[in-house]
Amino acid sequence: MEHFKPIVELIKVSIEKYGLWQTIVAFILLLSVPILMWKLDVIIASIKA
């Protein structure tokens, strides 16, 4: 758990600065980018089909 400390600090600062919901939305967006990149070829293929 020790290597998660900077991430936890970043989340705490983000919540204090921007509020809980904006922090949650920001992290969901950050997490969805790699998923979109990974699935992009599948999405494009289904659009072209």
N, C-alpha and C positions, 0 to 999 in steps of 0.2 A: 504493500500500500504506500510505501514511502515515495516511490517515483510518481505518484499521483498528486503529491503536495502542490506543485506549481499550478496544476489544472484546477484544483480545489480553490486555491488562492485567487486565480483568475475568475472563477465563477463567483466567488464572494465579492470581489471588487466590481464585477459586472452587475451583480444584483444591487449593490449599494449605489452604483452610479446610474443605472438605467432602469432598475426595477425588475421584478421576478419574471413577468410575462415577456418583456422584450428580450431578456436573457434566454429564456426557454425557446422562443421563436428563433433567435440567432443561432443557438446550438443545433436546433432541428434543421435549419437551413444548411449549416456547416456539415452536418452528418449526411444530408440528402445529396450533396454535390457528388461525393464519390459513388454513391448508389446510381445516380443519374448517369455519370460517366461510364460506369460498368454496364448499365442496361441500355445505353444510348444506341448501340448497334442493333439491339433487339427492337427498340422502339422505331428506329428508322426503317428497319426491314418490314415491320408490320404496317407502317404508313405507306411504303412503296407497294406492298402487296395488294 
